[in-house]
């Protein structure tokens, strides 16, 4: 059994989702988000780091997946996202795989241009969840599911 943590980095909210692989099944272990928006910008990175360290300590994942940076129209936003992503990667201290937003959407929904609501819906269906998911935690779970699919394909010798 392998436990995977998916991270959806953000400078205001960083989502996390944890699943366990049991054969071909994906078992939901937990999800949520770290809301750091009330802290000054420089403090946010420390809170992302410390919050994720706590979550990792509690769940002991063996693998991690995180969303790659995509360029916004505003380069300042991409820079802040990169900083949040860096804080998350340093906190993980386990093997980290990176996936583009298109890869994640294609893996979970079936096409790379899926809307957020479609991702949320499919994550709930794939993990058999009755509870509604907030967007950041649904995205993080989608990233974890994408990694689970990619590692299964890799075992079969198929490039993801």
C-alpha positions in Angstrom: 0.0 0.0 0.0 1.3 3.4 -0.9 0.1 6.7 0.5 0.2 9.7 -1.8 -0.2 13.4 -1.0 -1.3 15.8 -3.7 -0.5 19.5 -3.3 -2.3 22.4 -5.1 0.0 25.3 -4.2 -1.3 28.8 -3.8 0.0 32.0 -2.2 -3.3 32.4 -0.3 -4.6 28.8 -0.1 -2.6 25.6 -0.5 -4.8 22.6 -1.0 -3.8 19.1 0.0 -5.3 15.7 -0.6 -4.2 12.3 0.7 -5.1 8.9 -0.8 -3.9 5.4 -0.3 -3.5 2.9 -3.1 -4.8 -0.6 -2.3 -4.3 -2.6 -5.4 -6.3 -0.8 -8.1 -8.4 1.1 -5.5 -7.9 4.6 -4.4 -8.9 5.2 -0.8 -9.6 8.7 0.5 -7.6 9.5 3.7 -8.1 13.2 4.0 -8.0 16.6 2.4 -8.3 20.3 3.1 -6.4 23.5 2.6 -4.1 25.8 4.4 -5.5 29.3 4.4 -2.6 31.7 4.8 -4.3 34.7 3.4 -4.5 36.5 6.7 -0.7 36.5 7.1 1.8 39.0 5.7 3.3 37.8 2.4 6.7 36.7 3.8 5.0 34.8 6.7 2.8 32.8 4.3 5.6 30.7 3.0 6.5 29.7 6.6 2.9 28.8 7.4 2.7 26.7 4.2 5.9 24.9 5.2 4.9 24.3 8.8 1.3 23.3 8.0 2.4 20.7 5.4 5.1 19.3 7.7 2.3 18.7 10.3 0.1 17.0 7.7 3.0 14.9 6.5 3.8 13.9 10.0 0.2 12.8 10.6 -0.2 10.8 7.4 3.3 9.6 6.5 2.9 9.6 2.7 5.6 7.8 0.7 5.1 9.8 -2.5 3.9 13.3 -3.4 2.6 15.1 -6.5 2.4 18.8 -7.1 1.0 21.0 -9.9 3.5 22.6 -12.2 3.6 26.4 -12.5 1.7 27.9 -15.3 2.2 31.4 -16.5 -0.6 33.8 -15.8 -1.0 37.1 -17.5 0.5 38.6 -14.4 4.1 37.5 -13.9 3.9 38.7 -10.2 1.2 36.0 -9.6 3.4 33.3 -11.1 6.3 34.4 -8.9 4.1 34.1 -5.8 2.8 30.8 -6.9 6.4 29.6 -7.5 7.3 30.6 -3.9 4.4 28.8 -2.4 5.2 25.7 -4.5 8.9 25.9 -3.3 7.8 26.0 0.3 5.6 23.0 -0.2 8.3 21.0 -2.0 10.8 21.7 0.8 8.2 20.6 3.4 7.6 17.3 1.6 11.0 15.8 1.9 9.8 12.7 -0.1 9.9 11.9 -3.8 7.8 14.6 -5.7 6.3 14.2 -9.1 5.1 17.2 -11.1 2.1 17.4 -13.4 0.6 20.2 -15.5 -3.0 21.3 -15.0 -3.9 19.8 -18.4 -2.4 16.4 -17.4 -4.3 16.4 -14.1 -7.6 17.3 -15.8 -7.1 14.8 -18.5 -6.3 12.1 -16.0 -9.3 12.7 -13.8 -12.0 14.0 -16.2 -10.9 12.7 -19.6 -10.0 16.0 -21.2 -7.4 18.7 -20.4 -9.7 21.7 -20.7 -12.2 20.5 -18.0 -13.7 23.2 -15.7 -13.1 23.2 -12.0 -16.7 22.0 -11.3 -16.0 19.0 -13.5 -12.8 18.2 -11.6 -14.6 18.5 -8.3 -17.5 16.2 -9.4 -15.1 13.5 -10.8 -12.9 13.5 -7.7 -16.0 12.9 -5.6 -17.1 10.1 -7.9 -13.7 8.4 -8.1 -13.2 8.5 -4.4 -16.8 7.7 -3.6 -17.2 10.8 -1.4 -20.5 12.0 -0.1 -19.1 15.3 1.2 -18.7 18.4 -1.0 -15.2 19.3 -1.7 -13.8 22.9 -1.7 -12.0 23.7 -5.0 -8.4 23.7 -3.6 -8.8 20.3 -1.8 -10.5 18.8 -4.9 -7.6 20.0 -7.1 -5.1 18.5 -4.6 -6.9 15.2 -4.6 -7.0 15.3 -8.4 -3.3 15.8 -8.5 -2.8 12.7 -6.2 -5.2 10.7 -8.4 -3.2 11.8 -11.5 0.0 10.6 -9.9 -1.6 7.2 -9.0 -2.7 6.8 -12.6 0.7 7.8 -13.9 2.6 5.4 -11.7 0.3 2.5 -12.8 0.9 3.4 -16.5 4.7 3.5 -15.8 4.5 0.0 -14.4 2.9 -1.1 -17.7 5.7 0.6 -19.6 3.4 3.4 -20.9 4.7 7.0 -20.9 2.3 9.4 -19.2 
